[in-house]
Amino acid sequence: MIRSVIIDDELKSRNTLCTLLSRYCNNVIIKADADNVEHGTTLVQQLKPELVFLDINMPGGDGFMLFENVKNIAFEVIFVTAYSEYSLNAIKVSAIDYLLKPINISELQLAVQKAEERILEKKGFYNVQTIVNQLTQKTANPDTIAVPVNDGLRFIALNNIIRMKAVGSYTQIFCLDKMTILSSKPIKDYEELLPSIQFFRVHHSHVINLSLIKHYHRGDGGYVTMVDGSVVDISKRRKKDFLGLFEA
């Protein structure tokens, strides 16, 4: 469990975030919350959380004062605020992520996963990346791939994969069994890893399983409907290569 603290001057915002975390990020435990930076600083020093959800614009001092008050920054930070003009400063202090209110659930889950990976890395669990890379390239069963996830490796049958979607430097994998997995490996790596006879990168953000296409729709690039009903665009520059796969 990721020990966390919320610092936000709005009670409603703190309660909303707690609810979202309990429902959608069950690897996070909220140890305490504060409504100002001064109280938040005290909590951080006493509880030594691994993750802090931090608002920026608060009475009595903005959230950035936390970094001035705490000497040894041993925690990760996710900024949660309604003010997008602060994003540059958030990047400068190396926050894990920057979420705008109202909070998007998918963005929250991704931010928490990034935080967890950095926390695990500090503990030494991610110092085996070379081994992980080797495992993802050479699995015992050629019909499966090993997918790096936040707690290790998930082995997935190729025939179970409907599509893969790029999410920044991460990859979201959608499966026939309704499972959705967020992997820390970029989609380019999967494009190189997957067999080209079965998988094709139709767009810079999508790789699809050719055997699980339900319908191709004509257009500038066109688009496909997959067996699960999802719709994926075909880029104009990939259209010719894509259609060529189905020529006799």
C-alpha positions in Angstrom: 0.0 0.0 0.0 1.1 3.5 -0.8 1.0 5.7 2.3 -0.4 9.0 1.2 -1.3 12.5 2.5 -3.7 15.0 0.9 -3.1 18.7 1.2 -6.0 20.8 -0.1 -7.8 23.7 1.5 -11.3 22.6 0.2 -13.0 19.9 2.2 -15.2 18.9 -0.7 -12.1 18.3 -2.9 -10.4 16.3 -0.2 -13.4 14.1 0.2 -13.9 13.6 -3.5 -10.3 12.6 -4.0 -10.5 10.1 -1.1 -13.6 8.6 -2.6 -12.0 8.3 -6.1 -8.8 6.7 -4.6 -10.8 4.2 -2.5 -12.8 3.1 -5.6 -10.3 3.2 -8.4 -6.8 3.1 -6.7 -7.0 0.5 -4.0 -3.3 0.4 -3.6 -3.4 3.9 -2.0 -4.1 4.4 1.7 -4.7 8.0 2.9 -3.0 8.4 6.3 -4.2 12.0 6.9 -5.2 15.2 5.2 -4.6 18.9 5.8 -6.3 22.1 4.7 -3.1 24.3 4.5 0.6 24.0 3.8 1.6 24.6 7.4 -0.4 21.7 8.7 0.5 19.6 5.7 4.2 20.2 6.4 3.7 18.9 9.9 1.9 15.8 8.7 4.6 15.0 6.1 7.4 15.4 8.7 5.5 13.2 11.2 4.0 10.5 9.0 6.7 10.3 6.3 4.3 9.5 3.5 5.4 7.9 0.2 3.0 10.1 -1.9 1.5 13.6 -1.4 -1.6 14.8 -3.3 -1.0 18.6 -3.2 -3.2 21.5 -4.1 -1.4 24.7 -5.2 -3.6 27.8 -4.6 -4.3 27.8 -0.9 -4.8 30.5 1.8 -1.7 31.2 3.8 0.8 30.0 1.1 0.8 28.0 -2.1 1.6 24.3 -2.3 5.1 25.0 -3.5 6.0 26.2 0.0 5.9 22.5 1.1 9.2 22.0 -0.8 10.8 24.9 1.1 9.5 23.7 4.5 10.6 20.0 4.1 14.4 19.5 4.0 14.5 16.0 2.7 12.0 15.3 0.0 11.6 11.5 0.2 8.1 11.4 -1.2 6.5 11.6 -4.6 4.0 14.4 -5.5 0.8 14.6 -7.6 -0.5 18.1 -7.9 -4.3 18.3 -7.9 -5.6 21.8 -8.7 -8.1 23.9 -10.7 -5.4 26.3 -12.0 -3.6 25.1 -15.1 -1.2 28.1 -15.1 0.9 26.4 -12.4 1.8 23.5 -14.7 5.3 24.8 -15.5 6.3 25.1 -11.9 4.9 21.7 -11.2 7.2 20.3 -13.8 10.2 22.2 -12.4 9.8 20.5 -9.0 9.6 17.1 -10.7 6.1 16.2 -9.7 4.9 12.8 -10.8 1.9 14.3 -12.5 -0.4 17.3 -12.7 -4.2 16.7 -12.4 -6.8 19.4 -13.1 -10.1 19.5 -11.2 -12.5 17.9 -11.8 -10.3 14.8 -11.7 -10.4 12.4 -14.6 -10.4 8.8 -13.3 -8.1 7.4 -16.0 -5.6 10.2 -15.5 -5.7 9.7 -11.7 -5.0 5.9 -12.2 -2.1 6.6 -14.5 -0.6 9.2 -12.2 -0.8 6.8 -9.2 0.8 4.0 -11.2 3.7 6.3 -12.2 4.1 7.3 -8.5 4.1 3.6 -7.4 6.7 2.7 -10.0 9.0 5.5 -8.8 8.4 4.4 -5.2 9.2 0.8 -6.0 12.3 1.9 -7.9 13.6 3.7 -4.8 13.1 0.5 -2.8 15.2 -1.4 -5.3 12.4 -3.4 -7.0 13.0 -1.8 -10.4 16.8 -2.4 -10.5 16.1 -5.6 -12.5 15.0 -3.8 -15.7 17.5 -5.5 -17.8 16.2 -8.9 -16.8 12.6 -7.7 -17.3 13.5 -6.6 -20.9 15.0 -10.0 -21.6 12.0 -11.7 -20.3 9.7 -9.6 -22.5 11.7 -10.4 -25.5 12.1 -14.2 -24.9 9.3 -16.0 -23.2 9.1 -19.7 -22.7 5.8 -19.8 -24.7 6.0 -17.9 -28.1 2.2 -17.5 -27.9 2.4 -15.3 -24.9 4.2 -12.0 -24.0 5.5 -10.9 -20.6 4.1 -7.4 -19.8 5.9 -5.2 -17.2 3.4 -4.0 -14.7 3.8 -2.2 -11.3 4.1 -5.4 -9.3 6.2 -7.5 -11.7 5.2 -9.2 -15.0 1.9 -10.2 -16.4 1.9 -13.0 -19.0 -0.8 -12.5 -21.7 -1.7 -14.8 -24.6 -1.3 -13.1 -27.9 -4.8 -14.2 -29.0 -6.2 -12.5 -26.0 -4.9 -9.1 -27.0 -7.4 -7.0 -29.0 -5.4 -3.8 -29.3 -2.8 -1.6 -27.6 -3.0 2.1 -27.1 -0.2 4.5 -26.4 -0.7 6.6 -23.2 2.4 8.9 -23.2 5.3 6.6 -22.6 3.0 3.9 -21.3 0.9 1.3 -23.1 -2.7 0.4 -22.3 -3.6 -3.2 -23.4 -7.2 -4.2 -24.1 -8.0 -8.0 -23.9 -10.8 -10.3 -25.0 -11.4 -11.3 -21.4 -12.3 -7.7 -20.6 -9.0 -7.2 -18.8 -7.3 -3.8 -19.3 -3.6 -3.6 -18.4 -1.4 -0.5 -18.1 2.2 -1.3 -18.9 5.3 0.8 -18.3 6.7 -0.3 -21.7 6.2 2.1 -24.6 4.1 1.0 -27.6 7.1 1.1 -29.9 8.7 -1.8 -28.0 5.5 -3.8 -28.4 5.4 -3.1 -32.1 8.8 -4.6 -32.4 8.1 -7.5 -30.1 4.7 -8.7 -31.5 4.6 -10.9 -34.6 3.9 -8.8 -37.7 1.7 -11.5 -39.2 -0.8 -11.0 -36.4 -0.3 -7.4 -35.2 -0.1 -4.1 -37.1 0.5 -0.5 -36.0 -2.3 1.3 -37.8 -1.7 4.7 -36.1 1.1 6.3 -34.0 -1.0 5.5 -30.9 -2.5 2.1 -31.8 -1.4 -1.5 -32.5 -4.3 -3.9 -33.4 -4.7 -7.6 -33.6 -5.5 -8.3 -37.3 -7.4 -11.5 -36.5 -9.8 -9.6 -34.2 -11.0 -6.9 -36.7 -14.7 -7.0 -37.2 -15.2 -4.4 -39.9 -13.0 -2.0 -42.0 -14.7 1.3 -42.9 -13.5 3.3 -45.9 -12.3 6.9 -45.5 -9.2 9.1 -45.9 -7.4 6.6 -43.8 -10.5 4.7 -42.8 -11.1 3.0 -39.4 -11.7 -0.4 -38.0 -14.2 -1.8 -35.6 -12.7 -4.5 -33.4 -14.6 -7.5 -32.0 -15.2 -5.7 -28.7 -16.9 -2.7 -30.5 -13.9 -0.4 -30.1 -13.1 1.9 -33.0 -9.6 2.6 -34.1 -8.5 5.1 -36.8 -6.1 4.1 -39.6 -3.6 6.8 -40.4 -3.5 7.9 -44.0 0.2 7.0 -44.4 -0.5 3.4 -43.0 -3.7 2.8 -45.1 -1.9 1.3 -48.1 0.3 -1.0 -46.0 -2.7 -2.0 -44.0 -5.0 -2.9 -46.9 -2.0 -4.7 -48.6 -2.1 -7.2 -45.8 -5.4 -8.5 -47.0 -4.6 -8.7 -50.7 -4.6 -12.2 -52.2 
